[in-house]
Amino acid sequence: MQNYAYIESNLESNIYFNNNLVPGKGIEFSTELDIPSPYYFGYKIENILLKNLEKIEFDKLFFLTEESVFNIYGESLYKKIKNKFPNTFLNILLSGEQNKYFKNLEELCEQLIEQNISKKSVLIGFGGGGVGNLVGLTAGLIYRGIRFIEIPTTFTGQTDSTLSNKQAVNGKRGKNHFGLYHSPIFIIGDTYYLHTEPKNARRAGIIEGIKNGLISNENFFTYLYENLAFYNAENAFKNNDLALKIIQSKLEILRKDPSEKHYGIILEYGHTFGHALEWLMKGKILHGDAVSFGMRIAAELSNEIGLLSKEEVILHYDIIENKLGYKDPFPAEITSDMLLEAMINDNKKTGRELRFVLLEKIGKCYNPEGDYLVTIDLNIVKKVLDNYILKNRI
Ligand SMILES: NC(=O)c1ccc[n+]([C@@H]2O[C@H](COP(=O)([O-])OP(=O)(O)OC[C@H]3O[C@@H](n4cnc5c(N)ncnc54)[C@H](O)[C@@H]3O)[C@@H](O)[C@H]2O)c1
């Protein structure tokens, strides 16, 4: 494998790599997507939020957060905002994934209308990816689109969900079935919030970073493979450094195709299996963990149809289980038939065909005839699933 030249190519990243964490001093970059959002990233950078709020015009601010985050950070931040901008209102939402249902979307929209929200109002979403998705979707729907600010408080939120502008809630048959694209007017990624995030949630966020290397950047994969042990001992500096690198790795892909319909669809590697598993587990498995099973199965499937070598499949297991340390067995209650049925209902379905993003080699997705979504015969998928489940259950 090639040497890692990723950090060296990015001056801003060196700020963190050299361990010069400067509280209050973030860096700013643009997501450079179709509708670009400024992203302010750093450690203890609430001051940047307050300064930016001064620059925009609005009649009301709605601070939307979840209880656990409100209790740790949100209350003091809300008070600072309210102090400066008295027309700020607080709504406490449910926690995490529970938010992502139509019932809660409807309730929030109606509640905001009752609170006399106008086209000039701005929503602030302060919480994990679940809150971010609900707030983004709500902002996209109210009066056909009002402005919102995203302040993700989890590793996944800061490095993944906030970047795609995809806002969605779940349906009765699967995840993220109902949504739209709506971009925040700016993003604040403050890694100070990450130190209270449960370790397993942080680890699940890193899994999406591993995916970015696997699908598009062999150097980045190698870097993570060699350095994850260093990052596993979490601290503020390491959170900053790793989060920034993963953000860059995702933006590199998104900038080539912000719609995620052509090249960008590669971000779905492991997600057809992962979403189905996450859906079947009804909140008992984290998104990233489900995707990690999905990526291992997708690697086996890539090998089964003659793409990835066995060694490259083993690298998948090695980085997830040994380097990252996620060793949970495959959930005992899930069968291949359950997964197949759930995948058929997934949001990428076309008829009853199953289509997957597959790897040709580490760092490169298979792209026959210009399409990254490859149709695979149901019997082959079932064979791979049965083998995987047999070997990876306790
Ligand atoms: N739109 C996209 O492209 C995209 C990409 C990745 C993930 N997502 C979505 O994001 C969601 C997952 O987001 P998540 O991983 O942030 O989980 P989450 O939003 O479900 O939050 C997990 C838990 O962490 C708590 N929490 C949040 N911040 C905390 C903090 N700083 N300290 C302590 N606890 C904290 C929350 O209250 C919640 O209980 C899923 O719904 C997934 O579909 C979307």
The ligand as a Tripos MOL2 file, in Angstrom:
@<TRIPOS>MOLECULE
LIG
   44    48     1     0     0
SMALL
NO_CHARGES

@<TRIPOS>ATOM
      1 N1        -28.0090   12.5860    6.4270 N.am      1 LIG1
      2 C1        -26.9850   11.7810    6.3740 C.2       1 LIG1
      3 O1        -26.2970   11.7380    5.3910 O.2       1 LIG1
      4 C2        -26.6220   10.9320    7.5620 C.ar      1 LIG1
      5 C3        -25.3540   10.3460    7.6630 C.ar      1 LIG1
      6 C4        -25.0310    9.6050    8.8070 C.ar      1 LIG1
      7 C5        -25.9800    9.4410    9.8030 C.ar      1 LIG1
      8 N2        -27.2060   10.0120    9.6490 N.ar      1 LIG1
      9 C6        -28.2450    9.8340   10.6790 C.3       1 LIG1
     10 O2        -27.7640   10.2980   11.9230 O.3       1 LIG1
     11 C7        -28.3850    9.5220   12.9540 C.3       1 LIG1
     12 C8        -27.3220    9.0420   13.9300 C.3       1 LIG1
     13 O3        -26.7450   10.1600   14.4980 O.3       1 LIG1
     14 P1        -25.8070   10.0390   15.7880 P.3       1 LIG1
     15 O4        -24.8460    8.9430   15.5790 O.co2     1 LIG1
     16 O5        -25.3230   11.4150   16.0530 O.co2     1 LIG1
     17 O6        -26.7770    9.5180   16.9280 O.3       1 LIG1
     18 P2        -28.0690   10.1250   17.6460 P.3       1 LIG1
     19 O7        -28.4680   11.4390   17.1030 O.co2     1 LIG1
     20 O8        -29.0730    9.0360   17.6170 O.co2     1 LIG1
     21 O9        -27.5420   10.3520   19.1360 O.3       1 LIG1
     22 C9        -27.1430    9.2550   19.9030 C.3       1 LIG1
     23 C10       -27.2820    9.5610   21.3910 C.3       1 LIG1
     24 O10       -26.2330   10.4210   21.8180 O.3       1 LIG1
     25 C11       -26.7500   11.4600   22.6490 C.3       1 LIG1
     26 N3        -25.8180   12.5770   22.4930 N.ar      1 LIG1
     27 C12       -25.7130   13.4450   21.4650 C.ar      1 LIG1
     28 N4        -24.6660   14.2630   21.6560 N.ar      1 LIG1
     29 C13       -24.1080   13.9200   22.8440 C.ar      1 LIG1
     30 C14       -22.9960   14.4130   23.5860 C.ar      1 LIG1
     31 N5        -22.2330   15.3900   23.1160 N.pl3     1 LIG1
     32 N6        -22.7160   13.8400   24.7810 N.ar      1 LIG1
     33 C15       -23.4740   12.8150   25.2420 C.ar      1 LIG1
     34 N7        -24.5280   12.2970   24.5820 N.ar      1 LIG1
     35 C16       -24.8360   12.8440   23.3850 C.ar      1 LIG1
     36 C17       -28.1410   11.6830   22.0980 C.3       1 LIG1
     37 O11       -28.9800   12.2630   23.0820 O.3       1 LIG1
     38 C18       -28.5750   10.2690   21.7480 C.3       1 LIG1
     39 O12       -29.1080    9.6360   22.8910 O.3       1 LIG1
     40 C19       -29.1070    8.3750   12.2740 C.3       1 LIG1
     41 O13       -30.4790    8.6510   12.2340 O.3       1 LIG1
     42 C20       -28.5330    8.3710   10.8820 C.3       1 LIG1
     43 O14       -29.4590    7.9030    9.9200 O.3       1 LIG1
     44 C21       -27.5380   10.7570    8.5700 C.ar      1 LIG1
@<TRIPOS>BOND
     1     1     2 1
     2     2     3 2
     3     2     4 1
     4     4     5 ar
     5     4    44 ar
     6     5     6 ar
     7     6     7 ar
     8     7     8 ar
     9     8     9 1
    10     8    44 ar
    11     9    10 1
    12     9    42 1
    13    10    11 1
    14    11    12 1
    15    11    40 1
    16    12    13 1
    17    13    14 1
    18    14    15 2
    19    14    16 1
    20    14    17 1
    21    17    18 1
    22    18    19 2
    23    18    20 1
    24    18    21 1
    25    21    22 1
    26    22    23 1
    27    23    24 1
    28    23    38 1
    29    24    25 1
    30    25    26 1
    31    25    36 1
    32    26    27 ar
    33    26    35 ar
    34    27    28 ar
    35    28    29 ar
    36    29    30 ar
    37    29    35 ar
    38    30    31 1
    39    30    32 ar
    40    32    33 ar
    41    33    34 ar
    42    34    35 ar
    43    36    37 1
    44    36    38 1
    45    38    39 1
    46    40    41 1
    47    40    42 1
    48    42    43 1
@<TRIPOS>SUBSTRUCTURE
     1 LIG1         1 GROUP 0 **** ****
